Amino acid sequence: MGICYKALYQGGEAEIVEKKSRFIATTCPVHSEEEALSFVESVRKKYWNSTHNCSAYVIGKNQELQRCSDDGEPSGTAGRPMLEVLLGEGIHNTAVVVTRYFGGTLLGTGGLVRAYSSAVKAGLAESVLVEKHLGICVRVCTDYSGVGKIQYIAGQSDILVLNSEYTDNVVIELLVPEGEEEMVRKKITEATNGKAGWEQVRKTWFGQVGKEVVLFEEES
């Protein structure tokens, strides 16, 4: 269905315990490095008495910005494994901080990598992820005889009806996945014998959260 990517819709928190060390993963949707750094700092303040607050974030539809921090853990045992989980899941515009409270037993390099990776996975499991698709908002103008036909085409093609205005004619606003515009336009033209007008209004990102379709205006 055209261009799409997976991102965090709603952050979450989860805790795992390894040899009495507590690892608390907190996730958050972010759209800039400033937002990510602000989130990391807020978690540091919340868990001010912790041993470490390791972080990782990926930003951009192509995951252009990638950063991670071991925050005092042995190099490569925390931040990088955390980042690898985000990249492995194909997630964009997401930040995660794993807070550690040391339990008195050293975990070793392998143990730390497993613990921080597992914590991120647990945090993501408690988050709400959404697959965002690029869509085109179009306005279709028709007489009353064409309304049912357009609604039928929308239903058959999984096209979302955003709005309908009923006056002398009917204006129906549809959200069409990018790349499917011409196909949908052809179907509507044929069904209404060429009487329906068609105007592309704007592009927008959208995704399904549960049974609800959500529009995202933050991406350009």
N, C-alpha and C positions, 0 to 999 in steps of 0.2 A: 504494500500500500504506500508507494512513494517513499519520500525521505522520512526516516524515523530514528529515534534514539531513546534510550532508557534513562530515566532520571528519578531522583527522590522527589516525591510529592509531599510527604510528611515525615519528619524525623522520628527517631525512636531511641530507646535505651535498653540495654541488656547487660547482665553481669554473669561472668563465669568465674570459677575458683580453680586454681591450679596450685597444689601443694601449699595451701593456706594463703596464697597471694590472690587478692581480688582484682579482677580486670573488668572495668566498667566501660562499655562502648556506648558513645553518644553520637548520633548521626544528625545531620542538618542539611537541607537544601541550600545551595549558595549559587550566586551568579557572577561573582567577582572575587578577586583575591582579597579585597578589603573586607567583604562579607565573611570570607573563610577565616581570615586572621582575627576578626572580631569574635567569631564563634569560638575559635580555639581559646582566646583570652577569657571568654565568659565561662568556659568549662574549667579553666585553670582557677578562676576565682571561686567557682562553686566547690571544687575539690582542692582547696588551697593547702590542705594538710596531707595530700597524697605524695607518693614517692616519685611518680612520673606521670606526665600527661603527653603521650605520644600522639602524633597527628598525621593525617594524609588527606589530600583533596584533589579532585579532578574537575576542571572547569572547561566548558566549551563543547559545542556539538561534535567536534572532532577530538575531544579530550586534549585540546592544545596546551592547557596549563596543568602541570602535574607537580605537586610538591609533597614532601613528607619530612617528618622529624622524629628522631629517636629519643629526644629529650633526656639524654643522659644514660639511656640503655646502651649496651655494647653496639657498635656500629653495624647497621644492617639487620638487627634482630627485631625491630619494632616497626618503624615508619615504612620501610620498603615493603615488608610483608603485608602491611595494612594496605598500602597503595596497590600492591599486586592483586589483592582481593577485589578492590574496586574496579581495576582494569579487567580482571578476569570475568567479572559479572557484566562488563560492558556498560557500566554506569557513568553518567555524566552529571555535572553540576551538583556535586555531593562532597561534603566534608565529614570526616569522622575523627573523633578523639577517643583514645583508649586510656583510661585512667587506671594506674596501678597502685595498689596498697600492698607493699611488700610483706610477705607472710613469714619471713625468717629462713626460708629454704631457697637456695640458688637453683634456678631451673636449667642453666646451661644454654648455650646458643640455640640448639634445636628446640629445646623446651620453650624458650621465649618466642621464637618464630611461630611455633604452633599455637601458643597461647594468644598472641596478638592477632594472628590470622583468625583463630576461632572466635575471638571476641568480636571482631568486625562482622563476621558472618552472623553471629547471634544478634548484633545490633541491627543489621540489615533485615533480619527476619522479623524484627519488631517494628520495622519502618513500613511506610506505604510507598511502593514503587509504581511508576507510571510509564507507559510507552508513549512517547510524544510523536505525533505525526504532523507533517506540514499539510495544511489544507487551504483551499481557496473559498472565500465567502462570495457567493453569487446571488444576485437578485433576479428572480424570474417573474416577469409580468404576464399575466394571462387573464382571459375572461373566465367567468364562473364555470363554464363547461370544461375548462382545462384543469381545474383544481384537483379533482379526483385522480386524473391521469398522472399529474405530477407527483402527488402524494404516493401513488402506487409505485411509480418509478423509484422514488426516494426510499420507500420501504424495501423494495426488491434489491436495491443496490447498496443498502446500509448507509444511505446519505442522511445526515442529520438535518432536520428542519429547525432552523434557529428562530424564525419569526414569520408571521403571516399578517398582512394588512388587507382588510376588506373594505373597499370603497366602490367606485364604479367598476373598477377592475380589481384583481387580486395580485398583490406582490408577495411572493414567497421567498424568504432568504434561506438558502441552502449552504451547507458546509461540505464541500466536495474535496476528497483527498487529492493532493497535487498529482498530476499525471492522468487523472480520470476525467478532467473537465470536458474534453471533446467527446468522449464516449457518452457522458451524461447529457451533454447538450444535444447530441444527435438523437438520443432516445426521446428527449422532451420535444424536440423539433418535429420528429416523426409522429409522436403521439398527439400533438396539437395542430398538425397540418401546417406547421410553420408560423402559427399565430402567437406563440409565446416569445416575449422579449427576454434577452439574456444580458446581464451586466456583471462583470467581475468587479468586486468592491475592494477586497484586501486579502492579504495572506495572513494566516494565523496558525499557531501550533495548538493541537488539541490532543486529548487523551481520555481514556476511560478509567474512572476510579470507581470500582464497584459497578453499579448499574448506571452511574451518572457520567455523562460526557462533560469534560471541563475544558474551557478555552484558556490558553496561556498567552498573555500579551507581552511578556517580558522579552522574548526573543525577537530579534529583528530579521 
